[in-house]
Every structure is written in structure tokens, then in C-alpha cells.
Amino acid sequence: MDVEEEFELNTSIYEWAVRAISVIGKRLGVKIRFHHKEDQIDAGQIFLFNHFARFETFIPQYLIFQETGAFCRSIAAGELFEGGDAFARFLIQAGAIPHDHPRLLPILAEEILHGRKVIIFPEGGMVKDRLVIDRSGRYRIYSRTARERRKHHTGAAVLALVVAGFKQAILLLHAAGNSRQLGKWARKLKFDGVDALLAAADRATFIVPSNITFYPIRVSDNILRQGVELFTGGLSKRISEELLIESNILLKETDMDLRLGECLTPAKRWPWWKRKLFCRLIRRFDGLDALFDLKTDSGSWDERLVARTIGRQALKVRDAYMREMYDGVTINLSHLASRLMLMFVDRGQMEVDCSLFHKILFLAIKKAQKETSIHLHHSLLNPEKYSGLLAGECLGFEQLIASEAASELVELKDDRIHFLPKLCEEHGFDEIRLENLISVYANEIAPITAAKRALERALDGAPEIDEPALARLLFDDEHISYLWSKQSFDKPRYDEINRQETANKSAAPYMLLPDGGKPLGIVLVHGFLASPAEMRPLAEKLAAASYPVIAVRLPGHGTSPWDLRGRSWPDWLEAVRRGYRIMSAFAPRICVVGFSTGGSLALLLAAEHPVGLAGIASVSAPLKFMNRNLIFVPLVYGANKLTRWLTSFEGVMPFRPNESEHPDINYRNVPLRGLYELRNVVEELEDRLPEVECPAMIIQATKDHIVDPVSARLIHDRLGSGDKTLRMIASERHGILNENTDGCQEKVIEFISSLSPPPSLPEGEPG
């Protein structure tokens, strides 16, 4: 190759750097997610990335090497190589080339022909404000040197076009049998013979536009910036800002999403007759440098024509890859919330009711989920991450508001969000990430039309949406959560336990809304280790009797025992609350029916006195268990936690076998953590029973082999309700509700019927 010896890549140093980044990465707070299609990295040759932080320039080549073992050349700022110090030598040996090297493009072209990949940042520098389009929708970024907005660089496009044209010209020479020219180029480019050159020419040239998105971006001060300032005696505003933002990304929990876009093929830009012109040129030229030095005012007509073609096509290729690059943003909650804030400001509204803002933001998420062209952050795909948004209890949103309130951009006052004057001010390029993070987030998704459309529809539609429509969206989230959890735990590391599972009935939550339904809705809550399938027979009978019904799924259930291992009982109770809220949109009064642990959760909900609660039916709820060994669960669970802290081992007894009455519904393996949480539910219930004041029916099997039958009497006696009934069913089984032992389901329906108000009598008739 014609790469100067001083810029030779050192494979040993490169591999060492990759290993070092891997080790350091595991100790930092950055979680890297690499999104790409199969074989996309292998096929790609020119990878383009946007630029927001300095350290991200080391990440792409590390990931590419991990995936393929391929070495990458990257372009770095020329100032880093000045002086030839140890760091400059390291950069060179690790594959970096200064952006101002006189042979930059020829060197990169030679590397591509020899199978190496090239990483380019076509913005030409960090884009701190993320402002990449102007008011006319054209791609423009701020240039620090010119102090104005400019177009993006075309170097990557020129490189791709010349490499693609050269490859096709080589193939034309081969087709014409011109072995002399082929030999000349094989020697010039230091290939091991003509066959190796032809193999390189036969590989298609692909540009892979890619996007890097960080979330969240933090502006709080940190010890690294303070330490540097202490030892240096003061920092410039620019350096201080960069240290603050980028060390927060590195040292705190941050997601770094790298997403590869659709590949572009510059070869399509060369029609057959221009390929022949290119072939004329390489017969005349002695090296690649001449191909990159073509001038539109050259004395040779063919050189002028090819130079003009490259110039025109480079602009089109550049616009195509910049559009694809910016469309690859991984959209998160802060993006949507920030853009929404500025939409209010643009409409002249400097304040908004918090509940309305939360509703609009929730609707925007739901609409964005339907936009197939949008790439959503995992926190917007998993409803558990934003489920509290409508109630103003979403951690991601709270963090954003707290950060912006500290920056004096917004203020929360009297249940309203006030947009402060600073939000509308202009900020310098090296200040905006500190002073106006809302604008940075909003700018990042400005090029994405589908995101703007989702926000506009949510903003315009929020005042009109009724409660049933909103409830259907909330129920959609329940179903999405189930699918998300099921997929998350369907991985090889969980196979050993998952393969032992026998449950085959659908574990998805469901909602049955009969036409002309009664004004009393039913919330069904299944038991420990089971799923909504356990309540299906009762649900269908209730729906047939015109009762609206929702069967909730307790988190961790119906997916994998591993999922249950990471859940706590407040997660389960919150799921019951969500189901109650959903059903409240379809019926003014609610009865909650729970089986076993579901009965305990129903009683705990009743102790909160939710609006519209008509009554509670609790079947086989535990206060005491027949298996006295459960008393040791906290001890074993504590040992498990200690073992996991000290080693990578999964604990002394992470799971124990469960001989279920209904193996087609229940888990076959029970995590000790789950039993620990079950014990906590019982302890909580003992304290809260006196607070249950609604009508209640308690049902229990006389010889239940799991729940000590004395539990029913204890629950009944401790209830604070004056309207309570205890029904004992002669059975040795636990699952008396699902099996409808002694008409258990009919007893529940009879109780529910007693809660319904009598039909109104025609006027004038005696009562």
C-alpha cells in the first residue's frame, strides 16, 4: 500500500486498545446498545457517525472489531498529532489519521481496497447544540472556525464515489483482457497479484450512515471536573463545559445507542458510459491521488466530465447519508418532552397544567409507538418505564424537570409547568448544553418528521380524548408489558429453567367488555405463580352476565421464573391499581375478585379506599401456610443475596420445584425471592385488614393443602367491614376457584350480584 510508513496501523497496539476500552467500559456508567442488521457490519466499508462527545470517537471501531475482527481507520483532528508525542503515536498506531493529512482520501481509499473499514464523522466536529437543520429544512451545522452555519462535508461521499468508480473501472479492464493495466495497479496498490485486486474490486462499496444517541444528558457538577480545575488552577468555559457534560456521560448511568442506518451504494451513481470514462482515466494515471485531484477546469475533457460528475453526485450522496444518519436518532422521553415544551412556547403558551402535559406526553408515546420509521429508546417500548406518567410519577420525566428547573428553564408551581424566559434565549455554542438542555434535546429530533407528527397529533387530540379511549391505551400497555417481559427472558441464559416449564395457556392480560355492560365492573387478580389464564372460566361467566371484566397480570408471572425472581410485591399491587383504573373508565363501581395471593392484593387495594369500590371477593387468601418451612424463607433469601454479592454464582437455592395443581398455568419452578415477597404480602396484609371497610366475601377450602384454612377466619374477623361473609368449601384442593369446586364461581357471582343496585322502578310504582 502507499500508506506512509509513519501512518501504518499497528495491529498489536490496535488489539490492545480494544481490550483496554472493553475493560474500562465495564467500569464506567455507559451502557452501549449496538443496533444493526445481520451482515451489515461485514458488508459496510465506510461508516459515518454524528459527533457529540470526544470519547465517542473511540467507540465505533471498538464495536466493529468486536463484531467482525476487522480493523478500522478513523479520522481525528489534526491538532492531536502536533508535536509527535506519545499520544499522537498511539493514535496513529490505533488507526487514526489527521484530518488535514495531504493524502487523506487516497490513504483511506487504499485501506478500503485492502479490506479495512473507515470511520468518518462528516459533521467535522462536535455538534453541541444538535442543531442540524435550518429554518428551511436544509442540513446546516455550526462551524467553530467560521463562526457561522455551514453545509456538512462531502469528503465521505467523494471517497465512496471514487472507490466505487475505481472498482468498476478495474472490472472493465478485466473484461477487456487488459492484463498490463491490471498488473500495474496490483503492484501500485501492493496486492498479492491481479486476482487479489479483482477480488477487492468485486466487493461492493457500501456507505453505512450511523447515529449515536446519549440518554440522559446531565449537567450536574461532578468530581472529575472539580478535580481537574483544582489541579490546573481554572478552566476555560469551553473545556469546563466539555469536562462536565462528557464526564457525566461516562461516570453516571447513561445509555449510548449506536444505530446503523440503511446502506448506500455509490456505484449506482456511475452509469455505464461514465464507467468507461473512469476506465480511460485509470489507464492514464499512476496512482489514486490523481483521481482525487480531478479538476472541473482540467485541460482534458474526460477529466472535466468525471470531476463534474463526482462533484454533483457527492452533494446528492452527502444529503442522502446525512438524512439517514439523523433519522437514526434513538428517541427517548426527554426528546418528546423537550420538543413538546417548545411547541407550547411556539404557540404562545408559557404555562400548562401538569396533568394535561402528562396526558399529551403519554399520547405522544403511544402514537410514536405506531410510527414504524421511528427508533424508540427501550424505555419507551417497555410501559413499565413510563407507566406512572399520567399520574406524574415517571422517573425519567421527573429527572428532566428537576434538571431544567435547576437551570431556570421551567418552574413547577400550583400544579402547572411554567416556561421561563431563559428557555427562549439564544445561547452560545459552548454554553447551550449547560444552559438549555431542552433545546439540545428538541434539536436532536427536529429532522424526524414522524416524531413531530406524533407530538402534534397528541397535542391536538388530548383535550378530546375520553376516559374509555385512554383506558384502552393503558390496557394496550399492559399487553405490551407482557410481551416485552416474555421476550426479555426468552434468552439462552434462562433456558435451563425455562425448558422445565409446562404452562401452555396464554398468560396475557385480557379485557371483556360486553355490549350494554352493567355499571359494575370486575377486576380479576390471579394467584402466585399463575397468570390471568387462571381466572378465565370465571371471567367468561361474568362477561356472559354482562359484567365488564379485566384480568390483570401480576409482573413476573406468565413469562419466566427468572422474571418473577426480580419482582417485588409492590410491583404486583401496582398492577392491580392499574387494572382498577382501566376498569373505572367502563363502570362507575368496581368489585375486585382475587384468588390466593391475588385475594391478598385485592384486600390491600381495598384498604386504600379507591373511588368507586363496591366490594371485594377473596378466595383462598393466605395469612398462614400449611408448609411451616416458609418461616425460613427470609434466611435462605438473605443467603442468596449475600452469595450473589460475593460471587457470580446465582445463590445457594435460587429456585425450588413447585408441584402445581395446574401445571398448564403455573410455574414449575418458584424463585426464593418470590416466596420472600409472598411472605411480605402476608405481613403487610395483617396490618391493613382493619382498614378494609367495603362489603367483602371470604371463601376458603376446609382442607387446603397450601393455605392454612384458619387464614379465612382470621381475615374475616380482622376486616374493618360491617358487611362481610365467610364461606367454607369442603375440599382438599387449593385451586377451588379455577376448578369451580362446589360452585365456587357461582358463589362469587352471587356476591357480585348483591353489590349491584336494584333496577330503577318505573315512576309511580310502589317500591
RANORTA-V107348 format. One record per run of one state. SS is the DSSP state (2 for helix, 1 for strand, 0 for the rest). FROM is the first residue (numbers start at 1). LEN is the number of residues. Records with the same first field share a line. If there is no record, write none. Layout:
SS->FROM-LEN, FROM-LEN
This chain:
0->1-4, 8-3, 28-2, 36-4, 44-2, 50-5, 69-3, 77-1, 82-4, 94-2, 99-5, 114-3, 121-12, 134-5, 140-1, 144-4, 151-4, 176-3, 189-5, 203-4, 216-7, 233-4, 252-2, 265-1, 270-2, 285-3, 293-8, 328-2, 332-1, 347-4, 371-4, 377-1, 382-1, 386-3, 392-3, 407-3, 414-2, 420-1, 425-7, 436-1, 445-4, 462-5, 489-3, 499-11, 513-7, 526-6, 545-4, 553-8, 566-3, 585-4, 596-1, 607-6, 620-5, 626-2, 647-8, 658-11, 692-3, 702-5, 708-2, 719-5, 730-11, 756-12
2->5-3, 11-17, 40-4, 55-14, 78-4, 86-8, 104-10, 155-21, 179-10, 194-9, 223-10, 237-15, 266-4, 272-13, 288-5, 301-27, 333-14, 354-17, 378-4, 383-3, 389-3, 395-12, 421-4, 432-4, 437-8, 449-13, 467-22, 492-7, 532-13, 561-5, 569-16, 597-10, 628-19, 672-20, 710-9, 741-15
1->30-6, 46-4, 72-5, 96-3, 117-4, 133-1, 139-1, 141-3, 148-3, 207-9, 254-11, 330-2, 351-3, 375-2, 410-4, 416-4, 510-3, 520-6, 549-4, 589-7, 613-7, 625-1, 655-3, 669-3, 695-7, 707-1, 724-6
